[in-house]
Amino acid sequence: MDTDRPRRFDLIVFDWDGTLFDSTMLIVKCIQAACRDIAVAVPSDEAAAYVIGLGLHDALQHAVPGLPPARYPELGRRYRHHYLASQDDLVLFPGTLDMLQALKARSHLLGVATGKSRRGLDEALAQSQLRGMFDATRTADETAGKPDPLMLQQLMDELGTAPERTLMIGDTTHDLLLARNAGTARVAVSYGAHDTAAFAEHQPLCVAHSTRELHDWLSAHA
């Protein structure tokens, strides 16, 4: 990464699932398994993937629209049961650690804005040996969920950066709309949860098709 070129962005914020962590299909299968457990309609792969990035309550509401709100905790417990049983099998996308280390070497501030819970993110950071890599993080259970801009606004306030000096990177339209609502630039990745056809209206600076391509774009443009 070019350490002599002036930085365009001081703060680079990443979504977690489907952007840094290869967890999209596991989340889909866990949502579907939880629905089977409590005998409600099982969403398609596409419908289950669409809710990735939202907070758990919002995700379940969208994935199983006919479910009475009183049963959300039950479905949430079954989802967590299935996810926790398999989370040790998850890994970072290849090249993620090298990319993050290169950004740190250029003195970028790094953040995470995720639909995961605080407990879930802390466990994932520890498992992936990224604890301490990020300067600040926000989860959906400690602030407003995506695409409300509050999560990103809080990160910018904590780290003292302006919207025009902040870049949001994610794999869903929820991430891109979060960035638009917060007034920041945005980049999409195509290897996560959402169909790239929906990205264009949110005007990402780039749609990266691999971590290597994202790394190269950040090296040249961030």
ROTI-627929 format. One record per residue: residue number from 0; residue in one letter; x, y, z of N, C-alpha, C in turn. Coordinates in steps of 0.05 Angstrom, whole numbers, always signed. Each point is the difference from the previous one (the first is absolute). Layout:
<site NUM, "A", <X, Y, Z>, <X, Y, Z>, <X, Y, Z>>
...
This chain:
<site 0, "M", <+17, -24, +0>, <-17, +24, +0>, <+18, +25, +0>>
<site 1, "D", <-6, +19, -17>, <+16, +24, -3>, <-1, +17, +25>>
<site 2, "T", <+21, +1, +15>, <+1, +16, +25>, <+6, +29, -5>>
<site 3, "D", <+9, +7, -24>, <+7, +28, -6>, <-24, +16, -10>>
<site 4, "R", <-20, -13, -12>, <-22, +14, -11>, <-18, +11, +23>>
<site 5, "P", <-9, +25, -2>, <-18, +11, +21>, <-25, -17, +3>>
<site 6, "R", <-9, -2, +24>, <-25, -15, +6>, <-24, +15, -9>>
<site 7, "R", <-18, -13, -14>, <-26, +12, -6>, <-20, -4, +23>>
<site 8, "F", <+2, -23, +14>, <-17, -6, +22>, <+16, -5, +25>>
<site 9, "D", <-8, +13, +22>, <+14, -5, +26>, <-12, -25, +13>>
<site 10, "L", <-26, -4, -2>, <-14, -22, +13>, <-12, -18, -21>>
<site 11, "I", <+6, -26, +3>, <-12, -20, -18>, <-16, -20, +18>>
<site 12, "V", <-26, -1, -5>, <-17, -17, +16>, <-10, -23, -16>>
<site 13, "F", <+2, -24, +12>, <-8, -25, -14>, <-25, -11, +13>>
<site 14, "D", <-18, -11, -16>, <-19, -19, +9>, <+15, -25, +8>>
<site 15, "W", <-12, -18, +15>, <+13, -25, +8>, <-8, -24, -17>>
<site 16, "D", <-24, -10, +4>, <-9, -25, -14>, <-3, +5, -30>>
<site 17, "G", <+14, -17, -15>, <-2, +3, -29>, <+19, +20, -12>>
<site 18, "T", <+14, +15, +17>, <+19, +20, -10>, <+29, -7, +9>>
<site 19, "L", <+3, -5, +25>, <+26, -10, +11>, <-2, -30, +7>>
<site 20, "F", <-23, -9, +9>, <-3, -27, +11>, <-18, -16, -19>>
<site 21, "D", <+9, -23, -8>, <-14, -17, -19>, <-22, -16, +14>>
<site 22, "S", <-22, +14, +6>, <-21, -11, +17>, <-28, +0, -13>>
<site 23, "T", <-2, +10, -25>, <-26, +4, -12>, <-17, -25, +0>>
<site 24, "M", <+11, -22, -11>, <-16, -24, -3>, <-7, -13, +27>>
<site 25, "L", <+19, +2, +19>, <-7, -10, +27>, <-23, +15, +12>>
<site 26, "I", <-1, +26, -3>, <-22, +16, +11>, <-26, -8, -13>>
<site 27, "V", <+0, -3, -26>, <-24, -9, -15>, <-10, -27, +11>>
<site 28, "K", <+18, -19, +2>, <-8, -27, +9>, <-10, +1, +29>>
<site 29, "C", <+12, +17, +17>, <-9, +1, +27>, <-27, +13, +3>>
<site 30, "I", <-6, +20, -16>, <-27, +12, +0>, <-20, -21, -9>>
<site 31, "Q", <+6, -15, -21>, <-18, -20, -9>, <-4, -23, +20>>
<site 32, "A", <+22, -8, +13>, <-3, -22, +20>, <-16, +10, +24>>
<site 33, "A", <+3, +25, +8>, <-15, +10, +22>, <-30, +1, -6>>
<site 34, "C", <-7, +6, -25>, <-28, +0, -8>, <-11, -28, +1>>
<site 35, "R", <+15, -19, -9>, <-9, -28, +1>, <-5, -9, +29>>
<site 36, "D", <+18, +9, +18>, <-2, -8, +28>, <-26, +8, +12>>
<site 37, "I", <-10, +24, -7>, <-24, +10, +12>, <-24, -3, -19>>
<site 38, "A", <+3, -15, -21>, <-22, -7, -18>, <-13, +24, -13>>
<site 39, "V", <+16, +18, -11>, <-11, +23, -15>, <+12, -2, -29>>
<site 40, "A", <-11, +16, -18>, <+8, +0, -28>, <+30, +5, -2>>
<site 41, "V", <+14, -16, -16>, <+29, +3, -3>, <+5, +18, -24>>
<site 42, "P", <+15, +22, +4>, <+6, +18, -22>, <+19, -12, -20>>
<site 43, "S", <-1, +9, -24>, <+19, -9, -21>, <+28, +10, +7>>
<site 44, "D", <+20, -11, -14>, <+27, +9, +4>, <+2, +30, -6>>
<site 45, "E", <-13, +9, -21>, <+1, +29, -7>, <-13, +17, +21>>
<site 46, "A", <-23, -8, +11>, <-13, +16, +20>, <+15, +0, +26>>
<site 47, "A", <+12, -22, +7>, <+16, -1, +25>, <+26, +16, -3>>
<site 48, "A", <+12, +0, -24>, <+25, +15, -4>, <-6, +30, +0>>
<site 49, "Y", <-23, +8, -9>, <-6, +29, -2>, <+1, +13, +28>>
<site 50, "V", <-6, -14, +21>, <-2, +14, +26>, <+27, +1, +14>>
<site 51, "I", <+21, -12, -11>, <+27, +1, +12>, <+9, +29, +1>>
<site 52, "G", <+10, +8, +23>, <+8, +27, +5>, <-19, +16, +17>>
<site 53, "L", <-25, -9, +1>, <-20, +12, +18>, <+4, -11, +28>>
<site 54, "G", <-10, +15, +20>, <-1, -11, +27>, <-18, -24, +1>>
<site 55, "L", <+4, -17, +20>, <-14, -26, +1>, <-30, +4, -1>>
<site 56, "H", <-11, +18, +15>, <-29, +5, +1>, <-10, +7, -27>>
<site 57, "D", <+13, +20, -13>, <-9, +9, -27>, <+4, -23, -20>>
<site 58, "A", <+21, -15, +2>, <+5, -22, -19>, <-22, -21, +2>>
<site 59, "L", <-7, -8, +24>, <-20, -21, +3>, <-27, +11, -9>>
<site 60, "Q", <-6, +25, +4>, <-25, +12, -9>, <-3, -1, -30>>
<site 61, "H", <+22, +5, -14>, <+0, +0, -29>, <+1, -29, -11>>
<site 62, "A", <+15, -17, +13>, <+3, -27, -11>, <-25, -17, +5>>
<site 63, "V", <-14, +5, +22>, <-24, -15, +6>, <-23, +20, +6>>
<site 64, "P", <-10, +13, -20>, <-19, +22, +4>, <-26, -8, +14>>
<site 65, "G", <-8, -25, -1>, <-25, -8, +13>, <+3, -7, +29>>
<site 66, "L", <+24, +0, +10>, <+5, -9, +28>, <-9, +22, +20>>
<site 67, "P", <-17, -7, +19>, <-8, +20, +21>, <+25, +10, +15>>
<site 68, "P", <+2, +26, +6>, <+23, +11, +14>, <+6, -15, +26>>
<site 69, "A", <-21, -10, +13>, <+5, -14, +26>, <+17, -25, -4>>
<site 70, "R", <+2, -10, -25>, <+16, -24, -5>, <+29, +6, -9>>
<site 71, "Y", <+6, +26, -4>, <+27, +7, -9>, <+22, -11, +19>>
<site 72, "P", <-4, +3, +27>, <+21, -10, +17>, <+5, -30, -4>>
<site 73, "E", <-22, -15, -3>, <+2, -29, -5>, <+16, -6, -25>>
<site 74, "L", <-6, +13, -22>, <+14, -4, -25>, <+29, +9, +3>>
<site 75, "G", <+4, +23, +14>, <+27, +10, +4>, <+17, -20, +15>>
<site 76, "R", <-11, -12, +20>, <+15, -20, +16>, <+8, -24, -17>>
<site 77, "R", <-18, -9, -17>, <+6, -23, -17>, <+21, +8, -21>>
<site 78, "Y", <-1, +24, -10>, <+20, +9, -19>, <+28, +0, +14>>
<site 79, "R", <+1, +12, +24>, <+26, +1, +14>, <+11, -28, +6>>
<site 80, "H", <-19, -18, +7>, <+9, -28, +5>, <+14, -12, -25>>
<site 81, "H", <-12, +3, -23>, <+12, -11, -24>, <+26, +14, -8>>
<site 82, "Y", <+0, +27, +3>, <+24, +15, -7>, <+23, -7, +18>>
<site 83, "L", <-5, +0, +26>, <+22, -5, +19>, <+11, -28, -4>>
<site 84, "A", <-16, -19, -9>, <+9, -27, -4>, <+20, -3, -23>>
<site 85, "S", <-1, +20, -18>, <+17, -2, -25>, <+19, +23, -3>>
<site 86, "Q", <+0, +20, +17>, <+16, +24, -5>, <+30, -5, +0>>
<site 87, "D", <+9, -21, +13>, <+29, -6, +0>, <+10, -8, -27>>
<site 88, "D", <-19, -8, -18>, <+8, -8, -27>, <+4, +24, -19>>
<site 89, "L", <-7, +24, +9>, <+1, +24, -17>, <+28, +11, -1>>
<site 90, "V", <+6, +13, -22>, <+27, +12, -4>, <-3, +27, -13>>
<site 91, "L", <+21, +16, +2>, <+2, +25, -15>, <+3, -7, -30>>
<site 92, "F", <-11, +18, -17>, <+6, -3, -28>, <+30, +1, -5>>
<site 93, "P", <+10, -16, -19>, <+29, +0, -5>, <+10, +28, -6>>
<site 94, "G", <+22, +7, +12>, <+12, +26, -5>, <-9, +23, +18>>
<site 95, "T", <-20, -6, +17>, <-11, +21, +17>, <+20, +11, +19>>
<site 96, "L", <+15, -17, +13>, <+19, +9, +20>, <+22, +17, -13>>
<site 97, "D", <+10, -8, -23>, <+20, +16, -14>, <-11, +28, -7>>
<site 98, "M", <-24, +1, -9>, <-13, +25, -8>, <-2, +18, +25>>
<site 99, "L", <-10, -10, +22>, <-3, +17, +24>, <+27, +9, +10>>
<site 100, "Q", <+20, -17, +0>, <+27, +8, +9>, <+12, +22, -17>>
<site 101, "A", <-5, -2, -27>, <+10, +20, -18>, <-14, +27, +5>>
<site 102, "L", <-25, +0, +6>, <-15, +25, +7>, <+11, +12, +26>>
<site 103, "K", <+5, -17, +19>, <+11, +10, +26>, <+28, +12, -5>>
<site 104, "A", <+15, -12, -18>, <+27, +10, -6>, <-1, +28, -12>>
<site 105, "R", <-22, +7, -13>, <-3, +27, -11>, <-14, +18, +19>>
<site 106, "S", <-3, -9, +25>, <-12, +16, +22>, <-30, +7, -5>>
<site 107, "H", <-14, -17, -15>, <-29, +3, -1>, <-12, -9, +27>>
<site 108, "L", <-20, +14, +9>, <-16, -10, +22>, <-19, -21, -12>>
<site 109, "L", <-5, -22, +16>, <-17, -22, -10>, <-23, -4, +19>>
<site 110, "G", <-24, -4, -11>, <-23, -5, +16>, <-17, -23, -11>>
<site 111, "V", <-19, -9, +17>, <-19, -20, -8>, <-28, +10, +7>>
<site 112, "A", <-18, -3, -19>, <-29, +6, +4>, <-15, -24, -8>>
<site 113, "T", <-13, -14, +19>, <-11, -26, -6>, <-27, -5, +12>>
<site 114, "G", <-16, -17, -13>, <-25, -8, +11>, <+2, -21, +22>>
<site 115, "K", <+25, -10, +5>, <+4, -19, +21>, <-5, +12, +28>>
<site 116, "S", <-3, -16, +20>, <-1, +9, +27>, <+28, +6, +10>>
<site 117, "R", <+2, +15, +22>, <+27, +5, +12>, <+13, -27, +7>>
<site 118, "R", <-14, -17, +13>, <+11, -26, +7>, <+10, -15, -25>>
<site 119, "G", <-17, +0, -21>, <+7, -14, -24>, <+25, +11, -14>>
<site 120, "L", <+1, +27, -1>, <+24, +12, -12>, <+25, -6, +16>>
<site 121, "D", <-2, +3, +26>, <+24, -4, +17>, <+10, -29, -3>>
<site 122, "E", <-19, -19, -1>, <+9, -28, -4>, <+13, -4, -28>>
<site 123, "A", <-12, +13, -20>, <+12, -3, -27>, <+27, +13, -2>>
<site 124, "L", <+4, +23, +13>, <+26, +13, +0>, <+21, -17, +14>>
<site 125, "A", <-8, -12, +22>, <+19, -17, +14>, <+7, -25, -17>>
<site 126, "Q", <-21, -12, -12>, <+5, -24, -16>, <+18, +5, -24>>
<site 127, "S", <-4, +23, -12>, <+15, +7, -25>, <+27, +14, +7>>
<site 128, "Q", <+6, +3, +25>, <+25, +12, +9>, <+2, +29, -10>>
<site 129, "L", <-23, +14, -1>, <+0, +28, -8>, <-6, +19, +24>>
<site 130, "R", <-1, -11, +24>, <-4, +18, +23>, <+23, +20, +1>>
<site 131, "G", <-7, +26, +2>, <+20, +21, +0>, <+6, +12, -27>>
<site 132, "M", <-9, -13, -22>, <+5, +10, -27>, <-16, +25, -5>>
<site 133, "F", <-24, +3, +12>, <-19, +21, -7>, <+1, +22, +22>>
<site 134, "D", <-2, +25, -9>, <+1, +22, +19>, <-26, +5, +14>>
<site 135, "A", <-22, -8, -12>, <-27, +2, +12>, <-19, -18, -15>>
<site 136, "T", <-20, -10, +14>, <-20, -18, -12>, <-27, +7, +11>>
<site 137, "R", <-21, -6, -16>, <-28, +3, +9>, <-16, -24, -9>>
<site 138, "T", <-18, -9, +17>, <-17, -22, -5>, <-29, +8, +2>>
<site 139, "A", <-17, -16, -12>, <-29, +7, -2>, <-14, +1, +26>>
<site 140, "D", <+10, -14, +21>, <-14, +0, +25>, <+9, +22, +19>>
<site 141, "E", <+18, +17, -9>, <+9, +22, +17>, <-5, +28, -13>>
<site 142, "T", <-13, +0, -23>, <-7, +25, -14>, <-22, -7, -20>>
<site 143, "A", <-7, +20, -17>, <-20, -5, -20>, <+11, -18, -22>>
<site 144, "G", <-16, -19, -10>, <+9, -18, -21>, <+0, +13, -27>>
<site 145, "K", <+13, -13, -19>, <+2, +9, -28>, <-29, +0, -12>>
<site 146, "P", <-6, +18, -17>, <+17, +21, -12>, <-1, +27, +14>>
<site 147, "D", <-11, +1, +25>, <+2, +25, +15>, <+29, +9, +2>>
<site 148, "P", <+5, +25, -4>, <+28, +9, -1>, <+14, +1, +27>>
<site 149, "L", <-14, -4, +23>, <+11, +5, +26>, <+25, -16, +5>>
<site 150, "M", <+0, -25, -8>, <+23, -18, +5>, <+26, +13, -12>>
<site 151, "L", <-2, +9, -25>, <+23, +11, -13>, <+6, +28, +12>>
<site 152, "Q", <-20, +15, +6>, <+5, +27, +12>, <+14, -3, +27>>
<site 153, "Q", <-7, -20, +16>, <+13, -4, +25>, <+30, -7, -3>>
<site 154, "L", <+6, -17, -20>, <+28, -6, -5>, <+15, +24, -9>>
<site 155, "M", <-11, +17, -17>, <+14, +24, -8>, <+4, +19, +23>>
<site 156, "D", <-20, +3, +17>, <+2, +17, +24>, <+22, -10, +19>>
<site 157, "E", <+0, -26, +4>, <+20, -12, +19>, <+28, +4, -10>>
<site 158, "L", <+4, -3, -26>, <+27, +1, -11>, <+7, +28, -12>>
<site 159, "G", <-18, +19, +1>, <+6, +27, -8>, <+4, +3, -30>>
<site 160, "T", <-17, -13, -16>, <+3, +2, -29>, <-26, +11, -12>>
<site 161, "A", <+3, +14, -22>, <-23, +12, -14>, <-11, -20, -21>>
<site 162, "P", <-25, +4, -8>, <-12, -18, -20>, <+16, -1, -26>>
<site 163, "E", <+10, +23, -9>, <+15, +0, -25>, <+27, -14, +2>>
<site 164, "R", <+9, -7, +24>, <+25, -14, +4>, <-4, -28, +9>>
<site 165, "T", <-25, -10, -3>, <-7, -27, +9>, <-11, -17, -23>>
<site 166, "L", <+8, -25, +0>, <-8, -19, -21>, <-13, -24, +14>>
<site 167, "M", <-23, -8, -10>, <-14, -24, +10>, <+1, -22, -21>>
<site 168, "I", <+7, -24, +9>, <+2, -23, -19>, <-18, -22, +10>>
<site 169, "G", <-17, -10, -19>, <-18, -22, +8>, <-10, -16, -23>>
<site 170, "D", <-14, -22, +6>, <-9, -19, -20>, <-30, +2, -5>>
<site 171, "T", <-14, +19, +13>, <-29, +1, -3>, <-9, +29, -6>>
<site 172, "T", <-25, +2, -10>, <-12, +26, -4>, <-4, +14, +27>>
<site 173, "H", <-3, -15, +21>, <-3, +12, +27>, <+25, +16, +7>>
<site 174, "D", <+24, -11, -7>, <+25, +14, +6>, <+2, +25, -17>>
<site 175, "L", <-7, -2, -26>, <+3, +23, -18>, <-20, +22, +8>>
<site 176, "L", <-24, -7, +8>, <-20, +20, +8>, <+8, +12, +26>>
<site 177, "L", <+12, -15, +19>, <+11, +11, +24>, <+20, +22, -6>>
<site 178, "A", <+18, -6, -19>, <+20, +20, -7>, <-13, +25, -13>>
<site 179, "R", <-18, -4, -18>, <-14, +23, -12>, <-14, +17, +21>>
<site 180, "N", <-13, -13, +18>, <-15, +15, +21>, <+19, +15, +18>>
<site 181, "A", <+24, -10, +3>, <+20, +13, +17>, <+17, +20, -15>>
<site 182, "G", <-3, +1, -27>, <+14, +19, -16>, <+29, -8, -6>>
<site 183, "T", <+6, -26, +0>, <+27, -9, -5>, <+2, -14, -27>>
<site 184, "A", <+24, -3, -10>, <+5, -16, -24>, <-3, -29, +7>>
<site 185, "R", <-4, -17, -21>, <-5, -28, +5>, <+12, -17, -23>>
<site 186, "V", <+7, -24, +8>, <+10, -21, -19>, <-15, -25, +6>>
<site 187, "A", <-8, -15, -21>, <-14, -25, +4>, <+18, -23, -8>>
<site 188, "V", <-6, -23, +12>, <+14, -25, -8>, <-22, -19, -10>>
<site 189, "S", <+6, -16, -21>, <-19, -17, -13>, <-1, -28, +11>>
<site 190, "Y", <+18, -7, +18>, <+3, -28, +9>, <-15, -6, +26>>
<site 191, "G", <-19, +18, +7>, <-15, -4, +25>, <-29, -7, -5>>
<site 192, "A", <-18, +14, +13>, <-28, -9, +2>, <-18, +11, -22>>
<site 193, "H", <+5, +23, -11>, <-20, +13, -18>, <+9, -1, -30>>
<site 194, "D", <-20, -1, -17>, <+4, +1, -29>, <+11, +28, -7>>
<site 195, "T", <+21, +0, -16>, <+13, +25, -7>, <-17, +18, -17>>
<site 196, "A", <-21, -11, -13>, <-18, +17, -16>, <-13, +22, +16>>
<site 197, "A", <-3, -4, +26>, <-13, +19, +17>, <+19, +22, +10>>
<site 198, "F", <+26, -3, -6>, <+20, +19, +11>, <+0, +27, -14>>
<site 199, "A", <-6, +0, -26>, <+5, +23, -17>, <-14, +25, +10>>
<site 200, "E", <-25, -3, +9>, <-15, +24, +9>, <+12, +13, +24>>
<site 201, "H", <+17, -14, +14>, <+13, +12, +24>, <+27, +12, -6>>
<site 202, "Q", <+8, -1, -25>, <+24, +13, -11>, <+26, -6, +16>>
<site 203, "P", <+7, -26, +2>, <+26, -6, +12>, <+23, +9, -18>>
<site 204, "L", <+22, +7, +12>, <+23, +8, -15>, <+12, -24, -15>>
<site 205, "C", <-5, -23, +10>, <+11, -25, -12>, <-16, -23, +9>>
<site 206, "V", <-2, -21, -17>, <-11, -26, +8>, <+23, -20, -3>>
<site 207, "A", <+11, -9, +22>, <+23, -19, +0>, <-10, -28, -1>>
<site 208, "H", <+12, -17, -16>, <-9, -28, -3>, <+17, -20, +15>>
<site 209, "S", <+20, +10, +15>, <+16, -17, +17>, <+14, +18, +20>>
<site 210, "T", <+10, -12, +21>, <+15, +15, +20>, <+25, +12, -13>>
<site 211, "R", <+13, -15, -18>, <+23, +10, -14>, <-7, +25, -16>>
<site 212, "E", <-23, +0, -14>, <-8, +23, -16>, <-6, +24, +19>>
<site 213, "L", <-13, -6, +22>, <-5, +21, +20>, <+26, +12, +11>>
<site 214, "H", <+19, -18, +6>, <+26, +9, +10>, <+14, +18, -21>>
<site 215, "D", <-1, -8, -25>, <+13, +16, -21>, <-14, +27, -3>>
<site 216, "W", <-26, +0, +1>, <-15, +26, -3>, <+7, +19, +23>>
<site 217, "L", <+1, -11, +25>, <+6, +17, +23>, <+29, +10, -2>>
<site 218, "S", <+18, -16, -10>, <+28, +8, -4>, <+2, +24, -19>>
<site 219, "A", <-17, +0, -20>, <+2, +21, -21>, <-17, +24, +6>>
<site 220, "H", <-22, -3, +15>, <-20, +21, +2>, <-7, +10, +28>>
<site 221, "A", <+8, -15, +21>, <-9, +7, +27>, <+20, +19, +14>>
